[in-house]
Amino acid sequence: MSHVVYDHTSILRFIEARYALPALTARDANADAMYDFFDFGTAAFATPPDIKAPDIAQTELEYCIATYHK
């Protein structure tokens, strides 16, 4: 439970703070990052899961490049 007032920019500020990204505007730079809602020590995804790289069909890729990359 939190007693802090948040707005939509708090979500953006949380993402920026969590992943060390620069702020997009002064508004999100000054928003509260909502850390009091999360417990990163016991979170199921405290570290991101390994995600397999997607399989890319070479012929489809070549078609897209030839068709749309002008």
N, CA, C and O atoms as a MOPAC input file, in Angstrom:
PM7 MOZYME 1SCF
protein

 N      0.84000 1    -1.17300 1     0.00000 1
 C      0.00000 1     0.00000 1     0.00000 1
 C      0.88300 1     1.23300 1     0.00000 1
 O      1.87600 1     1.31500 1     0.72400 1
 N      0.50000 1     2.17900 1    -0.82200 1
 C      1.28800 1     3.39600 1    -0.92500 1
 C      0.40500 1     4.60200 1    -0.66200 1
 O     -0.78800 1     4.59300 1    -0.96600 1
 N      1.00000 1     5.63300 1    -0.09700 1
 C      0.27600 1     6.86600 1     0.16500 1
 C      0.80400 1     7.99800 1    -0.71500 1
 O      0.57400 1     9.17400 1    -0.43300 1
 N      1.50900 1     7.63400 1    -1.77300 1
 C      2.06400 1     8.60700 1    -2.70200 1
 C      1.12100 1     8.74000 1    -3.89400 1
 O      0.54700 1     7.74900 1    -4.34600 1
 N      0.95900 1     9.94600 1    -4.39700 1
 C      0.11400 1    10.18200 1    -5.56400 1
 C      0.94600 1     9.93900 1    -6.82500 1
 O      2.03000 1    10.49900 1    -6.98800 1
 N      0.41900 1     9.09600 1    -7.70800 1
 C      1.09500 1     8.78600 1    -8.96300 1
 C      0.23200 1     9.22500 1   -10.13500 1
 O     -0.97100 1     9.43900 1    -9.98700 1
 N      0.85400 1     9.35800 1   -11.29800 1
 C      0.09600 1     9.57700 1   -12.52100 1
 C      0.69700 1     8.68700 1   -13.61000 1
 O      1.56800 1     7.86200 1   -13.33000 1
 N      0.24100 1     8.85000 1   -14.83100 1
 C      0.69200 1     7.96900 1   -15.91300 1
 C      2.19400 1     8.06800 1   -16.17500 1
 O      2.80500 1     7.09000 1   -16.60800 1
 N      2.79000 1     9.21000 1   -15.92700 1
 C      4.22800 1     9.34500 1   -16.15800 1
 C      5.04800 1     8.56100 1   -15.13800 1
 O      6.23700 1     8.32400 1   -15.35200 1
 N      4.42900 1     8.16000 1   -14.04000 1
 C      5.13800 1     7.34100 1   -13.06100 1
 C      5.50600 1     5.97600 1   -13.63900 1
 O      6.53900 1     5.40900 1   -13.28300 1
 N      4.67700 1     5.45500 1   -14.51300 1
 C      4.99100 1     4.18000 1   -15.16700 1
 C      6.22300 1     4.33900 1   -16.04300 1
 O      7.12800 1     3.50400 1   -16.01100 1
 N      6.25700 1     5.40600 1   -16.82200 1
 C      7.41800 1     5.68400 1   -17.66400 1
 C      8.66100 1     5.90800 1   -16.81400 1
 O      9.74100 1     5.41800 1   -17.14400 1
 N      8.50900 1     6.64300 1   -15.72600 1
 C      9.64100 1     6.90200 1   -14.82400 1
 C     10.16300 1     5.61700 1   -14.20100 1
 O     11.37200 1     5.46300 1   -14.02200 1
 N      9.26500 1     4.69200 1   -13.86900 1
 C      9.67700 1     3.40500 1   -13.32300 1
 C     10.54300 1     2.65400 1   -14.32800 1
 O     11.59900 1     2.13600 1   -13.96400 1
 N     10.12000 1     2.58800 1   -15.57000 1
 C     10.88200 1     1.88500 1   -16.60600 1
 C     12.23200 1     2.55400 1   -16.81000 1
 O     13.24900 1     1.86900 1   -16.92100 1
 N     12.25700 1     3.87200 1   -16.86100 1
 C     13.51700 1     4.60000 1   -17.03900 1
 C     14.47200 1     4.34700 1   -15.87300 1
 O     15.66300 1     4.11200 1   -16.08200 1
 N     13.95400 1     4.39500 1   -14.65900 1
 C     14.80100 1     4.19700 1   -13.47900 1
 C     15.29200 1     2.75800 1   -13.38100 1
 O     16.45600 1     2.51900 1   -13.06000 1
 N     14.41900 1     1.81000 1   -13.65300 1
 C     14.77000 1     0.38500 1   -13.51600 1
 C     15.85200 1    -0.03000 1   -14.50600 1
 O     16.71300 1    -0.84600 1   -14.18000 1
 N     15.81200 1     0.52700 1   -15.71300 1
 C     16.74300 1     0.11800 1   -16.76100 1
 C     17.75400 1     1.20600 1   -17.11900 1
 O     18.37800 1     1.14700 1   -18.17900 1
 N     17.91700 1     2.18600 1   -16.25400 1
 C     18.91300 1     3.25200 1   -16.40300 1
 C     18.80400 1     3.95300 1   -17.75400 1
 O     19.80000 1     4.14800 1   -18.45000 1
 N     17.57000 1     4.33000 1   -18.11200 1
 C     17.32200 1     5.04300 1   -19.35700 1
 C     17.14400 1     6.53300 1   -19.05700 1
 O     16.68900 1     6.89400 1   -17.97200 1
 N     17.49700 1     7.39100 1   -20.00400 1
 C     17.29600 1     8.82500 1   -19.76300 1
 C     15.81400 1     9.19000 1   -19.83600 1
 O     15.03100 1     8.51300 1   -20.50200 1
 N     15.44500 1    10.24600 1   -19.15800 1
 C     14.06300 1    10.72300 1   -19.18400 1
 C     13.74800 1    11.32000 1   -20.54700 1
 O     14.61500 1    11.90100 1   -21.20000 1
 N     12.49200 1    11.16900 1   -20.96800 1
 C     12.05500 1    11.74100 1   -22.24100 1
 C     11.66200 1    13.20900 1   -22.09300 1
 O     11.89300 1    14.01700 1   -22.99300 1
 N     11.06800 1    13.54300 1   -20.95400 1
 C     10.63200 1    14.92000 1   -20.71000 1
 C     10.91300 1    15.28800 1   -19.25600 1
 O     11.27400 1    14.43600 1   -18.44400 1
 N     10.74300 1    16.55500 1   -18.94700 1
 C     10.90700 1    17.00500 1   -17.56300 1
 C      9.80900 1    16.41700 1   -16.68200 1
 O     10.03000 1    16.17800 1   -15.49500 1
 N      8.62900 1    16.18300 1   -17.25400 1
 C      7.52000 1    15.65200 1   -16.46100 1
 C      7.83200 1    14.24500 1   -15.94500 1
 O      7.64800 1    13.97500 1   -14.75900 1
 N      8.30100 1    13.34400 1   -16.81700 1
 C      8.60500 1    12.00200 1   -16.33000 1
 C      9.89500 1    11.98800 1   -15.51100 1
 O     10.06700 1    11.11600 1   -14.65900 1
 N     10.78900 1    12.91700 1   -15.74600 1
 C     12.00900 1    12.99400 1   -14.93900 1
 C     11.68700 1    13.32000 1   -13.48300 1
 O     12.41400 1    12.91200 1   -12.57700 1
 N     10.60200 1    14.05300 1   -13.25700 1
 C     10.22000 1    14.45500 1   -11.91000 1
 C      9.12100 1    13.60100 1   -11.29900 1
 O      8.71100 1    13.84800 1   -10.16400 1
 N      8.64100 1    12.61200 1   -12.02000 1
 C      7.60100 1    11.72700 1   -11.49300 1
 C      8.20900 1    10.73100 1   -10.50500 1
 O      9.40300 1    10.43700 1   -10.57300 1
 N      7.39800 1    10.21900 1    -9.60000 1
 C      7.84800 1     9.20300 1    -8.66000 1
 C      7.90200 1     7.85400 1    -9.38900 1
 O      7.00200 1     7.54000 1   -10.16600 1
 N      8.92800 1     7.07200 1    -9.15000 1
 C      9.14600 1     5.82500 1    -9.89000 1
 C      8.37000 1     4.62000 1    -9.35700 1
 O      8.54100 1     3.52200 1    -9.88600 1
 N      7.55300 1     4.77100 1    -8.36700 1
 C      6.68400 1     3.70700 1    -7.84400 1
 C      7.43900 1     2.49800 1    -7.27700 1
 O      6.91000 1     1.38700 1    -7.29500 1
 N      8.64000 1     2.69000 1    -6.78600 1
 C      9.40400 1     1.56500 1    -6.24400 1
 C      8.74100 1     0.91600 1    -5.03300 1
 O      9.00000 1    -0.25200 1    -4.74300 1
 N      7.89100 1     1.65300 1    -4.32400 1
 C      7.28000 1     1.07900 1    -3.13500 1
 C      6.24100 1    -0.00400 1    -3.45600 1
 O      5.74000 1    -0.66000 1    -2.54200 1
 N      5.91300 1    -0.19900 1    -4.72900 1
 C      4.99000 1    -1.26300 1    -5.12600 1
 C      5.69300 1    -2.58700 1    -5.42100 1
 O      5.02600 1    -3.60700 1    -5.59500 1
 N      7.01900 1    -2.59200 1    -5.47900 1
 C      7.76200 1    -3.77200 1    -5.93000 1
 C      8.77300 1    -4.24500 1    -4.89900 1
 O      9.35500 1    -3.44800 1    -4.16400 1
 N      8.96900 1    -5.54400 1    -4.86000 1
 C      9.99700 1    -6.16900 1    -4.03700 1
 C     10.89200 1    -6.95000 1    -4.99000 1
 O     10.60300 1    -8.10100 1    -5.31700 1
 N     11.96900 1    -6.32900 1    -5.43200 1
 C     12.83300 1    -6.95600 1    -6.42600 1
 C     13.67600 1    -8.09000 1    -5.85200 1
 O     14.24100 1    -8.87700 1    -6.61100 1
 N     13.77000 1    -8.18600 1    -4.55300 1
 C     14.54100 1    -9.25900 1    -3.93600 1
 C     13.86500 1   -10.61800 1    -4.03200 1
 O     14.54200 1   -11.64500 1    -4.09100 1
 N     12.53400 1   -10.63400 1    -4.04900 1
 C     11.81700 1   -11.90700 1    -4.10300 1
 C     10.96400 1   -12.04700 1    -5.36300 1
 O     10.17900 1   -12.98800 1    -5.47400 1
 N     11.10400 1   -11.14500 1    -6.28900 1
 C     10.29200 1   -11.18400 1    -7.50700 1
 C     10.63600 1   -12.41900 1    -8.33900 1
 O     11.78700 1   -12.85200 1    -8.38100 1
 N      9.63100 1   -12.97200 1    -8.99100 1
 C      9.82600 1   -14.16000 1    -9.83100 1
 C     10.78400 1   -13.85900 1   -10.98200 1
 O     11.54900 1   -14.72700 1   -11.40200 1
 N     10.73900 1   -12.64300 1   -11.48400 1
 C     11.62100 1   -12.27800 1   -12.59000 1
 C     12.59900 1   -11.20200 1   -12.14200 1
 O     12.72400 1   -10.16200 1   -12.78900 1
 N     13.28700 1   -11.44900 1   -11.04200 1
 C     14.29000 1   -10.49600 1   -10.57400 1
 C     15.38400 1   -10.34400 1   -11.61900 1
 O     15.95500 1    -9.26500 1   -11.77500 1
 N     15.67200 1   -11.41200 1   -12.32600 1
 C     16.55200 1   -11.34900 1   -13.49100 1
 C     15.71800 1   -11.78300 1   -14.69200 1
 O     14.92500 1   -12.71800 1   -14.58300 1
 N     15.88300 1   -11.12500 1   -15.82500 1
 C     15.04700 1   -11.46500 1   -16.97200 1
 C     15.31300 1   -12.88500 1   -17.46600 1
 O     16.44100 1   -13.37000 1   -17.38300 1
 N     14.28600 1   -13.54600 1   -17.97600 1
 C     14.48200 1   -14.90300 1   -18.49000 1
 C     15.26000 1   -14.88600 1   -19.79500 1
 O     15.25900 1   -13.88500 1   -20.51200 1
 N     15.92200 1   -15.99200 1   -20.10200 1
 C     16.60300 1   -16.12400 1   -21.38800 1
 C     15.55300 1   -16.35500 1   -22.46600 1
 O     14.70200 1   -17.23500 1   -22.33800 1
 N     15.62000 1   -15.57100 1   -23.51000 1
 C     14.66800 1   -15.68900 1   -24.60500 1
 C     15.42300 1   -16.09100 1   -25.85800 1
 O     16.40000 1   -15.45000 1   -26.24500 1
 N     14.96400 1   -17.15100 1   -26.47900 1
 C     15.58900 1   -17.66700 1   -27.68200 1
 C     15.40000 1   -16.68000 1   -28.82400 1
 O     14.32500 1   -16.10200 1   -28.98600 1
 N     16.44700 1   -16.49300 1   -29.61300 1
 C     16.35500 1   -15.62400 1   -30.78300 1
 C     15.37500 1   -16.23700 1   -31.78100 1
 O     15.34000 1   -17.45800 1   -31.93300 1
 N     14.58200 1   -15.41600 1   -32.45900 1
 C     13.59700 1   -15.95800 1   -33.40200 1
 C     14.26100 1   -16.57800 1   -34.62200 1
 O     15.31900 1   -16.13300 1   -35.06500 1
 N     13.62600 1   -17.60400 1   -35.15100 1
 C     14.09200 1   -18.19500 1   -36.40300 1
 C     13.64900 1   -17.28500 1   -37.54500 1
 O     12.49800 1   -16.85100 1   -37.58700 1
 N     14.55200 1   -16.99800 1   -38.45900 1
 C     14.23900 1   -16.11800 1   -39.57500 1
 C     14.39200 1   -16.90200 1   -40.87100 1
 O     15.45400 1   -17.45300 1   -41.15900 1
 N     13.32000 1   -16.94100 1   -41.64100 1
 C     13.37100 1   -17.60600 1   -42.94500 1
 C     14.11100 1   -16.68200 1   -43.90600 1
 O     13.63200 1   -15.59100 1   -44.21500 1
 N     15.25400 1   -17.10800 1   -44.36900 1
 C     16.11300 1   -16.26900 1   -45.20100 1
 C     15.40800 1   -15.81700 1   -46.47800 1
 O     15.55900 1   -14.66400 1   -46.88300 1
 N     14.63500 1   -16.70600 1   -47.12300 1
 C     13.94700 1   -16.32000 1   -48.36500 1
 C     12.89100 1   -15.24600 1   -48.09800 1
 O     12.72100 1   -14.33000 1   -48.90200 1
 N     12.17800 1   -15.35800 1   -46.96300 1
 C     11.18000 1   -14.34100 1   -46.62300 1
 C     11.85000 1   -13.00200 1   -46.31100 1
 O     11.34000 1   -11.94700 1   -46.68700 1
 N     12.98100 1   -13.04900 1   -45.63200 1
 C     13.72300 1   -11.83600 1   -45.32600 1
 C     14.19100 1   -11.15600 1   -46.60800 1
 O     14.05800 1    -9.94100 1   -46.75300 1
 N     14.73300 1   -11.92800 1   -47.52700 1
 C     15.20300 1   -11.37600 1   -48.79900 1
 C     14.04200 1   -10.76500 1   -49.59100 1
 O     14.19800 1    -9.71500 1   -50.21400 1
 N     12.87400 1   -11.42500 1   -49.56500 1
 C     11.70000 1   -10.88900 1   -50.23900 1
 C     11.29300 1    -9.54000 1   -49.64400 1
 O     11.02700 1    -8.58700 1   -50.37700 1
 N     11.24800 1    -9.46700 1   -48.32100 1
 C     10.86500 1    -8.20900 1   -47.65200 1
 C     11.85800 1    -7.08300 1   -47.96900 1
 O     11.46000 1    -5.94500 1   -48.22000 1
 N     13.12300 1    -7.40900 1   -47.95400 1
 C     14.13500 1    -6.39500 1   -48.25300 1
 C     13.99000 1    -5.89900 1   -49.68900 1
 O     14.03500 1    -4.69700 1   -49.95200 1
 N     13.81400 1    -6.85400 1   -50.62200 1
 C     13.66500 1    -6.47200 1   -52.02800 1
 C     12.38100 1    -5.68300 1   -52.27200 1
 O     12.37000 1    -4.77000 1   -53.09700 1
 N     11.32000 1    -6.01500 1   -51.57800 1
 C     10.02300 1    -5.39500 1   -51.80400 1
 C      9.87000 1    -4.05900 1   -51.09600 1
 O      9.35700 1    -3.10600 1   -51.68300 1
 N     10.30600 1    -3.97300 1   -49.84800 1
 C      9.99400 1    -2.80200 1   -49.03600 1
 C     11.16000 1    -1.87700 1   -48.72400 1
 O     10.93200 1    -0.75200 1   -48.28100 1
 N     12.36400 1    -2.29300 1   -48.92800 1
 C     13.53700 1    -1.46200 1   -48.59200 1
 C     13.98100 1    -0.73200 1   -49.84800 1
 O     14.74600 1    -1.25200 1   -50.66100 1
 N     13.48100 1     0.48300 1   -49.98100 1
 C     13.81800 1     1.27100 1   -51.18900 1
 C     14.42500 1     2.57900 1   -50.82000 1
 O     14.77000 1     3.36900 1   -51.69800 1

